[in-house]
Each structure stands twice: as C-alpha cells, then as structure tokens.
Amino acid sequence: MFWPMFAVAVGFVGLAVLGVLAVRVFLEARRLGVQVTDSARRISRAAEDLERAAAGAARSADTL
C-alpha cells in the first residue's frame, strides 16, 4: 500500500512543479512580448527621425 500512495504523491508533486514552471514561462514570455513591442516602437520612431533628417539633408544639398 505504501508504493501506490508514494507514486500518487510523487505524481502530484511533479504536476505541481510543472504548473509552477508553466506559470513562470508564461510570465517571462509576456514580459518579452512587452519588450519586443517597446523596441519596435522605438525603432519606428528612430526610422521616422532618420527620414526627416534625410529629407532635410536632401533639401540642404539641393540649395548648394
């Protein structure tokens, strides 16, 4: 009777550990998604700044 109860207990502990790890992976993936979104927004803003600077440089070159 000991071994079946031990097997059930070990199985329950294993499922609990997997559940905790799944929650941690979910939270880290969510945090990574937020960072990727922020990085994409910053890259887009930098690209717009570069376009404006290039247009200004082109106008300056045309006046020469």
All heavy atoms as TSV, in Angstrom:
chain	resi	resn	atom	element	x	y	z
A	1	MET	N	N	0.814	-1.199	0.000
A	1	MET	CA	C	0.000	0.000	0.000
A	1	MET	C	C	0.859	1.265	0.000
A	1	MET	O	O	0.417	2.312	-0.428
A	1	MET	CB	C	-0.901	-0.042	1.247
A	1	MET	CG	C	-1.924	1.035	1.298
A	1	MET	SD	S	-3.132	0.726	0.026
A	1	MET	CE	C	-4.249	2.029	0.322
A	2	PHE	N	N	2.074	1.137	0.501
A	2	PHE	CA	C	2.954	2.303	0.562
A	2	PHE	C	C	3.343	2.793	-0.823
A	2	PHE	O	O	3.316	3.993	-1.098
A	2	PHE	CB	C	4.212	1.964	1.377
A	2	PHE	CG	C	5.264	3.027	1.299
A	2	PHE	CD1	C	5.110	4.213	1.990
A	2	PHE	CD2	C	6.392	2.859	0.504
A	2	PHE	CE1	C	6.070	5.209	1.912
A	2	PHE	CE2	C	7.347	3.849	0.425
A	2	PHE	CZ	C	7.193	5.034	1.136
A	3	TRP	N	N	3.718	1.871	-1.715
A	3	TRP	CA	C	4.225	2.269	-3.032
A	3	TRP	C	C	3.182	2.955	-3.901
A	3	TRP	O	O	3.503	3.956	-4.564
A	3	TRP	CB	C	4.849	1.079	-3.755
A	3	TRP	CG	C	6.119	0.650	-3.082
A	3	TRP	CD1	C	6.338	-0.496	-2.387
A	3	TRP	CD2	C	7.332	1.396	-3.017
A	3	TRP	NE1	N	7.608	-0.511	-1.889
A	3	TRP	CE2	C	8.256	0.641	-2.258
A	3	TRP	CE3	C	7.738	2.626	-3.508
A	3	TRP	CZ2	C	9.538	1.069	-2.004
A	3	TRP	CZ3	C	9.025	3.056	-3.243
A	3	TRP	CH2	C	9.912	2.289	-2.500
A	4	PRO	N	N	1.943	2.474	-3.926
A	4	PRO	CA	C	0.952	3.221	-4.721
A	4	PRO	C	C	0.715	4.642	-4.189
A	4	PRO	O	O	0.586	5.597	-4.968
A	4	PRO	CB	C	-0.314	2.381	-4.615
A	4	PRO	CG	C	0.155	1.009	-4.303
A	4	PRO	CD	C	1.392	1.183	-3.486
A	5	MET	N	N	0.686	4.792	-2.873
A	5	MET	CA	C	0.482	6.125	-2.305
A	5	MET	C	C	1.697	7.015	-2.585
A	5	MET	O	O	1.554	8.210	-2.876
A	5	MET	CB	C	0.228	6.031	-0.796
A	5	MET	CG	C	-1.099	5.373	-0.470
A	5	MET	SD	S	-1.341	5.125	1.277
A	5	MET	CE	C	-1.493	6.772	1.856
A	6	PHE	N	N	2.883	6.437	-2.516
A	6	PHE	CA	C	4.104	7.176	-2.825
A	6	PHE	C	C	4.098	7.620	-4.284
A	6	PHE	O	O	4.468	8.758	-4.599
A	6	PHE	CB	C	5.329	6.302	-2.522
A	6	PHE	CG	C	6.631	6.983	-2.794
A	6	PHE	CD1	C	7.092	7.985	-1.958
A	6	PHE	CD2	C	7.402	6.617	-3.895
A	6	PHE	CE1	C	8.298	8.617	-2.211
A	6	PHE	CE2	C	8.600	7.245	-4.159
A	6	PHE	CZ	C	9.055	8.248	-3.311
A	7	ALA	N	N	3.676	6.742	-5.179
A	7	ALA	CA	C	3.621	7.076	-6.605
A	7	ALA	C	C	2.626	8.201	-6.863
A	7	ALA	O	O	2.896	9.117	-7.660
A	7	ALA	CB	C	3.259	5.842	-7.420
A	8	VAL	N	N	1.487	8.173	-6.190
A	8	VAL	CA	C	0.497	9.240	-6.352
A	8	VAL	C	C	1.053	10.559	-5.828
A	8	VAL	O	O	0.903	11.614	-6.454
A	8	VAL	CB	C	-0.821	8.864	-5.640
A	8	VAL	CG1	C	-1.751	10.057	-5.552
A	8	VAL	CG2	C	-1.503	7.719	-6.372
A	9	ALA	N	N	1.731	10.517	-4.690
A	9	ALA	CA	C	2.312	11.733	-4.117
A	9	ALA	C	C	3.391	12.309	-5.026
A	9	ALA	O	O	3.443	13.522	-5.266
A	9	ALA	CB	C	2.879	11.438	-2.727
A	10	VAL	N	N	4.254	11.457	-5.554
A	10	VAL	CA	C	5.303	11.919	-6.466
A	10	VAL	C	C	4.684	12.485	-7.745
A	10	VAL	O	O	5.145	13.512	-8.269
A	10	VAL	CB	C	6.302	10.779	-6.766
A	10	VAL	CG1	C	7.226	11.152	-7.910
A	10	VAL	CG2	C	7.100	10.437	-5.527
A	11	GLY	N	N	3.648	11.856	-8.233
A	11	GLY	CA	C	2.963	12.372	-9.421
A	11	GLY	C	C	2.350	13.742	-9.167
A	11	GLY	O	O	2.432	14.640	-10.004
A	12	PHE	N	N	1.737	13.910	-7.999
A	12	PHE	CA	C	1.152	15.202	-7.660
A	12	PHE	C	C	2.229	16.278	-7.543
A	12	PHE	O	O	2.061	17.390	-8.044
A	12	PHE	CB	C	0.374	15.092	-6.343
A	12	PHE	CG	C	-0.201	16.400	-5.900
A	12	PHE	CD1	C	-1.306	16.933	-6.531
A	12	PHE	CD2	C	0.383	17.106	-4.862
A	12	PHE	CE1	C	-1.832	18.150	-6.136
A	12	PHE	CE2	C	-0.128	18.322	-4.458
A	12	PHE	CZ	C	-1.241	18.847	-5.093
A	13	VAL	N	N	3.330	15.954	-6.889
A	13	VAL	CA	C	4.424	16.925	-6.759
A	13	VAL	C	C	4.991	17.271	-8.132
A	13	VAL	O	O	5.289	18.432	-8.424
A	13	VAL	CB	C	5.515	16.382	-5.811
A	13	VAL	CG1	C	6.769	17.248	-5.870
A	13	VAL	CG2	C	4.993	16.293	-4.392
A	14	GLY	N	N	5.121	16.282	-8.984
A	14	GLY	CA	C	5.612	16.536	-10.342
A	14	GLY	C	C	4.690	17.466	-11.114
A	14	GLY	O	O	5.150	18.391	-11.797
A	15	LEU	N	N	3.389	17.259	-11.002
A	15	LEU	CA	C	2.437	18.142	-11.674
A	15	LEU	C	C	2.482	19.559	-11.093
A	15	LEU	O	O	2.364	20.538	-11.832
A	15	LEU	CB	C	1.020	17.577	-11.566
A	15	LEU	CG	C	0.726	16.378	-12.460
A	15	LEU	CD1	C	-0.676	15.847	-12.186
A	15	LEU	CD2	C	0.856	16.771	-13.919
A	16	ALA	N	N	2.652	19.651	-9.789
A	16	ALA	CA	C	2.742	20.976	-9.168
A	16	ALA	C	C	3.985	21.718	-9.660
A	16	ALA	O	O	3.922	22.919	-9.969
A	16	ALA	CB	C	2.769	20.838	-7.651
A	17	VAL	N	N	5.102	21.027	-9.754
A	17	VAL	CA	C	6.332	21.653	-10.258
A	17	VAL	C	C	6.149	22.082	-11.703
A	17	VAL	O	O	6.542	23.194	-12.089
A	17	VAL	CB	C	7.532	20.687	-10.106
A	17	VAL	CG1	C	8.742	21.199	-10.868
A	17	VAL	CG2	C	7.871	20.494	-8.637
A	18	LEU	N	N	5.545	21.240	-12.515
A	18	LEU	CA	C	5.298	21.612	-13.914
A	18	LEU	C	C	4.361	22.811	-14.012
A	18	LEU	O	O	4.544	23.678	-14.875
A	18	LEU	CB	C	4.719	20.427	-14.679
A	18	LEU	CG	C	5.698	19.311	-15.021
A	18	LEU	CD1	C	4.963	18.163	-15.714
A	18	LEU	CD2	C	6.817	19.828	-15.897
A	19	GLY	N	N	3.380	22.881	-13.141
A	19	GLY	CA	C	2.469	24.026	-13.134
A	19	GLY	C	C	3.197	25.316	-12.793
A	19	GLY	O	O	2.982	26.349	-13.438
A	20	VAL	N	N	4.055	25.267	-11.790
A	20	VAL	CA	C	4.822	26.462	-11.409
A	20	VAL	C	C	5.731	26.884	-12.555
A	20	VAL	O	O	5.828	28.077	-12.882
A	20	VAL	CB	C	5.633	26.190	-10.123
A	20	VAL	CG1	C	6.649	27.285	-9.880
A	20	VAL	CG2	C	4.701	26.040	-8.932
A	21	LEU	N	N	6.396	25.936	-13.174
A	21	LEU	CA	C	7.283	26.280	-14.293
A	21	LEU	C	C	6.494	26.838	-15.474
A	21	LEU	O	O	6.969	27.763	-16.150
A	21	LEU	CB	C	8.087	25.052	-14.717
A	21	LEU	CG	C	9.123	24.570	-13.698
A	21	LEU	CD1	C	9.792	23.292	-14.192
A	21	LEU	CD2	C	10.148	25.637	-13.418
A	22	ALA	N	N	5.312	26.306	-15.719
A	22	ALA	CA	C	4.485	26.819	-16.817
A	22	ALA	C	C	4.087	28.266	-16.554
A	22	ALA	O	O	4.091	29.094	-17.475
A	22	ALA	CB	C	3.250	25.946	-16.995
A	23	VAL	N	N	3.747	28.586	-15.317
A	23	VAL	CA	C	3.391	29.971	-14.986
A	23	VAL	C	C	4.597	30.888	-15.175
A	23	VAL	O	O	4.469	31.989	-15.720
A	23	VAL	CB	C	2.847	30.056	-13.538
A	23	VAL	CG1	C	2.740	31.489	-13.068
A	23	VAL	CG2	C	1.498	29.359	-13.456
A	24	ARG	N	N	5.771	30.438	-14.749
A	24	ARG	CA	C	6.975	31.263	-14.907
A	24	ARG	C	C	7.288	31.503	-16.383
A	24	ARG	O	O	7.644	32.611	-16.783
A	24	ARG	CB	C	8.158	30.606	-14.227
A	24	ARG	CG	C	8.055	30.662	-12.706
A	24	ARG	CD	C	9.252	30.070	-12.044
A	24	ARG	NE	N	10.444	30.856	-12.361
A	24	ARG	CZ	C	11.668	30.492	-12.046
A	24	ARG	NH1	N	11.878	29.355	-11.409
A	24	ARG	NH2	N	12.689	31.256	-12.354
A	25	VAL	N	N	7.152	30.459	-17.207
A	25	VAL	CA	C	7.400	30.610	-18.648
A	25	VAL	C	C	6.395	31.580	-19.257
A	25	VAL	O	O	6.750	32.440	-20.073
A	25	VAL	CB	C	7.353	29.237	-19.349
A	25	VAL	CG1	C	7.282	29.392	-20.855
A	25	VAL	CG2	C	8.554	28.405	-18.958
A	26	PHE	N	N	5.131	31.465	-18.856
A	26	PHE	CA	C	4.109	32.375	-19.373
A	26	PHE	C	C	4.430	33.821	-19.021
A	26	PHE	O	O	4.339	34.707	-19.874
A	26	PHE	CB	C	2.738	31.983	-18.815
A	26	PHE	CG	C	1.659	32.966	-19.142
A	26	PHE	CD1	C	1.132	33.031	-20.412
A	26	PHE	CD2	C	1.188	33.850	-18.183
A	26	PHE	CE1	C	0.143	33.950	-20.721
A	26	PHE	CE2	C	0.218	34.769	-18.474
A	26	PHE	CZ	C	-0.313	34.821	-19.748
A	27	LEU	N	N	4.817	34.074	-17.772
A	27	LEU	CA	C	5.117	35.441	-17.356
A	27	LEU	C	C	6.343	35.992	-18.084
A	27	LEU	O	O	6.353	37.164	-18.493
A	27	LEU	CB	C	5.320	35.494	-15.846
A	27	LEU	CG	C	4.069	35.227	-15.006
A	27	LEU	CD1	C	4.424	35.196	-13.524
A	27	LEU	CD2	C	3.000	36.255	-15.286
A	28	GLU	N	N	7.356	35.180	-18.270
A	28	GLU	CA	C	8.554	35.638	-18.990
A	28	GLU	C	C	8.247	35.895	-20.466
A	28	GLU	O	O	8.764	36.839	-21.057
A	28	GLU	CB	C	9.688	34.626	-18.840
A	28	GLU	CG	C	10.272	34.583	-17.446
A	28	GLU	CD	C	10.890	35.904	-17.028
A	28	GLU	OE1	O	11.544	36.575	-17.848
A	28	GLU	OE2	O	10.704	36.276	-15.857
A	29	ALA	N	N	7.416	35.045	-21.069
A	29	ALA	CA	C	7.041	35.257	-22.471
A	29	ALA	C	C	6.238	36.546	-22.616
A	29	ALA	O	O	6.415	37.298	-23.587
A	29	ALA	CB	C	6.242	34.068	-22.989
A	30	ARG	N	N	5.388	36.811	-21.646
A	30	ARG	CA	C	4.607	38.048	-21.680
A	30	ARG	C	C	5.525	39.262	-21.539
A	30	ARG	O	O	5.363	40.258	-22.244
A	30	ARG	CB	C	3.595	37.995	-20.549
A	30	ARG	CG	C	2.576	39.067	-20.587
A	30	ARG	CD	C	1.511	38.784	-19.561
A	30	ARG	NE	N	0.697	39.959	-19.363
A	30	ARG	CZ	C	-0.169	40.092	-18.400
A	30	ARG	NH1	N	-0.334	39.123	-17.544
A	30	ARG	NH2	N	-0.863	41.187	-18.278
A	31	ARG	N	N	6.497	39.169	-20.633
A	31	ARG	CA	C	7.450	40.267	-20.446
A	31	ARG	C	C	8.286	40.479	-21.712
A	31	ARG	O	O	8.557	41.610	-22.115
A	31	ARG	CB	C	8.356	39.974	-19.259
A	31	ARG	CG	C	9.223	41.138	-18.852
A	31	ARG	CD	C	9.897	40.875	-17.525
A	31	ARG	NE	N	10.829	39.769	-17.599
A	31	ARG	CZ	C	12.154	39.907	-17.662
A	31	ARG	NH1	N	12.688	41.096	-17.653
A	31	ARG	NH2	N	12.932	38.856	-17.726
A	32	LEU	N	N	8.676	39.392	-22.351
A	32	LEU	CA	C	9.429	39.504	-23.594
A	32	LEU	C	C	8.587	40.162	-24.679
A	32	LEU	O	O	9.087	40.984	-25.457
A	32	LEU	CB	C	9.890	38.117	-24.055
A	32	LEU	CG	C	10.643	38.059	-25.378
A	32	LEU	CD1	C	11.945	38.842	-25.284
A	32	LEU	CD2	C	10.905	36.621	-25.775
A	33	GLY	N	N	7.313	39.826	-24.746
A	33	GLY	CA	C	6.423	40.458	-25.720
A	33	GLY	C	C	6.323	41.954	-25.511
A	33	GLY	O	O	6.314	42.730	-26.472
A	34	VAL	N	N	6.267	42.383	-24.253
A	34	VAL	CA	C	6.218	43.818	-23.955
A	34	VAL	C	C	7.511	44.492	-24.395
A	34	VAL	O	O	7.497	45.578	-24.980
A	34	VAL	CB	C	5.949	44.037	-22.445
A	34	VAL	CG1	C	6.172	45.490	-22.057
A	34	VAL	CG2	C	4.539	43.598	-22.101
A	35	GLN	N	N	8.636	43.846	-24.144
A	35	GLN	CA	C	9.922	44.416	-24.545
A	35	GLN	C	C	10.036	44.497	-26.065
A	35	GLN	O	O	10.568	45.478	-26.607
A	35	GLN	CB	C	11.069	43.599	-23.980
A	35	GLN	CG	C	11.261	43.765	-22.499
A	35	GLN	CD	C	12.402	42.920	-21.969
A	35	GLN	OE1	O	12.934	42.066	-22.677
A	35	GLN	NE2	N	12.763	43.138	-20.722
A	36	VAL	N	N	9.556	43.484	-26.772
A	36	VAL	CA	C	9.608	43.500	-28.238
A	36	VAL	C	C	8.732	44.623	-28.777
A	36	VAL	O	O	9.122	45.342	-29.710
A	36	VAL	CB	C	9.190	42.130	-28.807
A	36	VAL	CG1	C	8.918	42.205	-30.290
A	36	VAL	CG2	C	10.247	41.091	-28.506
A	37	THR	N	N	7.561	44.802	-28.195
A	37	THR	CA	C	6.677	45.887	-28.630
A	37	THR	C	C	7.324	47.240	-28.401
A	37	THR	O	O	7.287	48.119	-29.269
A	37	THR	CB	C	5.343	45.804	-27.866
A	37	THR	OG1	O	4.745	44.535	-28.105
A	37	THR	CG2	C	4.388	46.891	-28.299
A	38	ASP	N	N	7.944	47.407	-27.239
A	38	ASP	CA	C	8.625	48.668	-26.935
A	38	ASP	C	C	9.785	48.902	-27.895
A	38	ASP	O	O	9.971	50.018	-28.394
A	38	ASP	CB	C	9.125	48.655	-25.487
A	38	ASP	CG	C	9.737	49.968	-25.089
A	38	ASP	OD1	O	9.138	51.019	-25.365
A	38	ASP	OD2	O	10.851	49.940	-24.514
A	39	SER	N	N	10.549	47.876	-28.173
A	39	SER	CA	C	11.678	48.010	-29.105
A	39	SER	C	C	11.191	48.349	-30.504
A	39	SER	O	O	11.798	49.186	-31.188
A	39	SER	CB	C	12.489	46.721	-29.138
A	39	SER	OG	O	13.066	46.467	-27.889
A	40	ALA	N	N	10.121	47.726	-30.945
A	40	ALA	CA	C	9.581	48.021	-32.280
A	40	ALA	C	C	9.116	49.468	-32.351
A	40	ALA	O	O	9.327	50.150	-33.365
A	40	ALA	CB	C	8.433	47.076	-32.597
A	41	ARG	N	N	8.502	49.961	-31.285
A	41	ARG	CA	C	8.051	51.345	-31.257
A	41	ARG	C	C	9.244	52.302	-31.322
A	41	ARG	O	O	9.218	53.294	-32.060
A	41	ARG	CB	C	7.240	51.585	-29.979
A	41	ARG	CG	C	6.406	52.840	-30.019
A	41	ARG	CD	C	5.504	52.981	-28.791
A	41	ARG	NE	N	4.700	51.793	-28.581
A	41	ARG	CZ	C	4.668	51.099	-27.441
A	41	ARG	NH1	N	5.416	51.456	-26.423
A	41	ARG	NH2	N	3.898	50.032	-27.326
A	42	ARG	N	N	10.301	51.983	-30.587
A	42	ARG	CA	C	11.487	52.841	-30.595
A	42	ARG	C	C	12.178	52.811	-31.954
A	42	ARG	O	O	12.662	53.840	-32.444
A	42	ARG	CB	C	12.449	52.399	-29.500
A	42	ARG	CG	C	11.915	52.719	-28.117
A	42	ARG	CD	C	12.736	52.116	-27.012
A	42	ARG	NE	N	14.111	52.584	-27.052
A	42	ARG	CZ	C	15.080	52.052	-26.341
A	42	ARG	NH1	N	14.835	51.026	-25.545
A	42	ARG	NH2	N	16.297	52.528	-26.414
A	43	ILE	N	N	12.239	51.651	-32.597
A	43	ILE	CA	C	12.847	51.550	-33.932
A	43	ILE	C	C	12.039	52.343	-34.934
A	43	ILE	O	O	12.598	53.045	-35.798
A	43	ILE	CB	C	12.978	50.067	-34.343
A	43	ILE	CG1	C	14.063	49.393	-33.510
A	43	ILE	CG2	C	13.265	49.945	-35.825
A	43	ILE	CD1	C	14.120	47.895	-33.680
A	44	SER	N	N	10.721	52.277	-34.825
A	44	SER	CA	C	9.868	53.032	-35.740
A	44	SER	C	C	10.087	54.530	-35.564
A	44	SER	O	O	10.184	55.279	-36.547
A	44	SER	CB	C	8.408	52.676	-35.482
A	44	SER	OG	O	7.558	53.458	-36.277
A	45	ARG	N	N	10.174	54.967	-34.315
A	45	ARG	CA	C	10.421	56.385	-34.050
A	45	ARG	C	C	11.778	56.812	-34.594
A	45	ARG	O	O	11.917	57.890	-35.185
A	45	ARG	CB	C	10.350	56.630	-32.537
A	45	ARG	CG	C	10.131	58.074	-32.183
A	45	ARG	CD	C	9.888	58.291	-30.694
A	45	ARG	NE	N	9.272	57.162	-30.033
A	45	ARG	CZ	C	9.697	56.636	-28.875
A	45	ARG	NH1	N	10.742	57.149	-28.262
A	45	ARG	NH2	N	9.075	55.611	-28.326
A	46	ALA	N	N	12.795	55.976	-34.440
A	46	ALA	CA	C	14.129	56.304	-34.953
A	46	ALA	C	C	14.125	56.355	-36.478
A	46	ALA	O	O	14.798	57.208	-37.083
A	46	ALA	CB	C	15.140	55.279	-34.460
A	47	ALA	N	N	13.369	55.453	-37.122
A	47	ALA	CA	C	13.289	55.466	-38.583
A	47	ALA	C	C	12.619	56.747	-39.070
A	47	ALA	O	O	13.049	57.333	-40.074
A	47	ALA	CB	C	12.524	54.241	-39.071
A	48	GLU	N	N	11.580	57.190	-38.370
A	48	GLU	CA	C	10.927	58.443	-38.748
A	48	GLU	C	C	11.880	59.627	-38.584
A	48	GLU	O	O	11.926	60.510	-39.447
A	48	GLU	CB	C	9.673	58.651	-37.905
A	48	GLU	CG	C	8.550	57.682	-38.217
A	48	GLU	CD	C	7.428	57.756	-37.197
A	48	GLU	OE1	O	7.516	58.573	-36.249
A	48	GLU	OE2	O	6.470	56.984	-37.345
A	49	ASP	N	N	12.646	59.635	-37.492
A	49	ASP	CA	C	13.633	60.702	-37.291
A	49	ASP	C	C	14.678	60.689	-38.398
A	49	ASP	O	O	15.089	61.742	-38.902
A	49	ASP	CB	C	14.314	60.563	-35.935
A	49	ASP	CG	C	13.375	60.837	-34.771
A	49	ASP	OD1	O	12.289	61.423	-35.007
A	49	ASP	OD2	O	13.737	60.450	-33.637
A	50	LEU	N	N	15.107	59.503	-38.799
A	50	LEU	CA	C	16.098	59.384	-39.866
A	50	LEU	C	C	15.536	59.873	-41.195
A	50	LEU	O	O	16.232	60.549	-41.956
A	50	LEU	CB	C	16.564	57.929	-39.979
A	50	LEU	CG	C	17.644	57.633	-41.004
A	50	LEU	CD1	C	18.907	58.413	-40.672
A	50	LEU	CD2	C	17.934	56.144	-41.039
A	51	GLU	N	N	14.275	59.569	-41.469
A	51	GLU	CA	C	13.651	60.052	-42.705
A	51	GLU	C	C	13.585	61.582	-42.722
A	51	GLU	O	O	13.863	62.216	-43.745
A	51	GLU	CB	C	12.253	59.462	-42.856
A	51	GLU	CG	C	12.231	58.003	-43.241
A	51	GLU	CD	C	10.814	57.462	-43.330
A	51	GLU	OE1	O	9.853	58.270	-43.348
A	51	GLU	OE2	O	10.666	56.230	-43.375
A	52	ARG	N	N	13.210	62.166	-41.587
A	52	ARG	CA	C	13.153	63.634	-41.528
A	52	ARG	C	C	14.539	64.240	-41.709
A	52	ARG	O	O	14.711	65.230	-42.418
A	52	ARG	CB	C	12.544	64.072	-40.194
A	52	ARG	CG	C	11.040	63.982	-40.150
A	52	ARG	CD	C	10.482	64.769	-38.972
A	52	ARG	NE	N	10.929	64.243	-37.681
A	52	ARG	CZ	C	10.320	63.265	-37.019
A	52	ARG	NH1	N	9.245	62.699	-37.536
A	52	ARG	NH2	N	10.784	62.855	-35.852
A	53	ALA	N	N	15.536	63.627	-41.092
A	53	ALA	CA	C	16.903	64.144	-41.226
A	53	ALA	C	C	17.397	63.997	-42.664
A	53	ALA	O	O	18.066	64.893	-43.194
A	53	ALA	CB	C	17.832	63.414	-40.269
A	54	ALA	N	N	17.070	62.900	-43.304
A	54	ALA	CA	C	17.495	62.695	-44.693
A	54	ALA	C	C	16.818	63.695	-45.615
A	54	ALA	O	O	17.441	64.219	-46.549
A	54	ALA	CB	C	17.187	61.266	-45.133
A	55	ALA	N	N	15.541	63.974	-45.350
A	55	ALA	CA	C	14.838	64.960	-46.181
A	55	ALA	C	C	15.467	66.345	-45.990
A	55	ALA	O	O	15.651	67.103	-46.960
A	55	ALA	CB	C	13.358	64.986	-45.813
A	56	GLY	N	N	15.809	66.688	-44.763
A	56	GLY	CA	C	16.461	67.970	-44.515
A	56	GLY	C	C	17.824	68.049	-45.177
A	56	GLY	O	O	18.203	69.075	-45.739
A	57	ALA	N	N	18.572	66.963	-45.149
A	57	ALA	CA	C	19.890	66.935	-45.789
A	57	ALA	C	C	19.738	67.046	-47.307
A	57	ALA	O	O	20.540	67.706	-47.964
A	57	ALA	CB	C	20.622	65.653	-45.424
A	58	ALA	N	N	18.701	66.427	-47.865
A	58	ALA	CA	C	18.483	66.500	-49.307
A	58	ALA	C	C	18.127	67.929	-49.708
A	58	ALA	O	O	18.587	68.435	-50.745
A	58	ALA	CB	C	17.381	65.548	-49.716
A	59	ARG	N	N	17.307	68.582	-48.891
A	59	ARG	CA	C	16.973	69.987	-49.196
A	59	ARG	C	C	18.213	70.876	-49.106
A	59	ARG	O	O	18.416	71.761	-49.931
A	59	ARG	CB	C	15.891	70.487	-48.242
A	59	ARG	CG	C	14.496	70.043	-48.607
A	59	ARG	CD	C	13.442	70.818	-47.824
A	59	ARG	NE	N	13.584	70.660	-46.373
A	59	ARG	CZ	C	13.036	69.673	-45.650
A	59	ARG	NH1	N	12.334	68.753	-46.269
A	59	ARG	NH2	N	13.195	69.630	-44.352
A	60	SER	N	N	19.060	70.621	-48.127
A	60	SER	CA	C	20.292	71.392	-47.987
A	60	SER	C	C	21.230	71.168	-49.167
A	60	SER	O	O	21.881	72.094	-49.655
A	60	SER	CB	C	21.021	71.020	-46.691
A	60	SER	OG	O	20.227	71.354	-45.578
A	61	ALA	N	N	21.294	69.937	-49.644
A	61	ALA	CA	C	22.161	69.624	-50.797
A	61	ALA	C	C	21.605	70.264	-52.064
A	61	ALA	O	O	22.379	70.684	-52.941
A	61	ALA	CB	C	22.262	68.120	-50.955
A	62	ASP	N	N	20.290	70.358	-52.175
A	62	ASP	CA	C	19.690	70.996	-53.359
A	62	ASP	C	C	19.975	72.491	-53.416
A	62	ASP	O	O	20.121	73.056	-54.497
A	62	ASP	CB	C	18.171	70.767	-53.375
A	62	ASP	CG	C	17.806	69.341	-53.742
A	62	ASP	OD1	O	18.671	68.631	-54.339
A	62	ASP	OD2	O	16.679	68.910	-53.437
A	63	THR	N	N	20.064	73.124	-52.262
A	63	THR	CA	C	20.322	74.563	-52.244
A	63	THR	C	C	21.765	74.886	-52.587
A	63	THR	O	O	22.076	76.011	-52.958
A	63	THR	CB	C	19.969	75.172	-50.874
A	63	THR	OG1	O	20.743	74.537	-49.875
A	63	THR	CG2	C	18.474	75.007	-50.578
A	64	LEU	N	N	22.662	73.917	-52.445
A	64	LEU	CA	C	24.059	74.174	-52.790
A	64	LEU	C	C	24.160	74.126	-54.269
A	64	LEU	O	O	24.764	74.616	-55.051
A	64	LEU	CB	C	24.971	73.109	-52.167
A	64	LEU	CG	C	25.020	73.109	-50.638
A	64	LEU	CD1	C	25.907	71.950	-50.171
A	64	LEU	CD2	C	25.595	74.421	-50.109
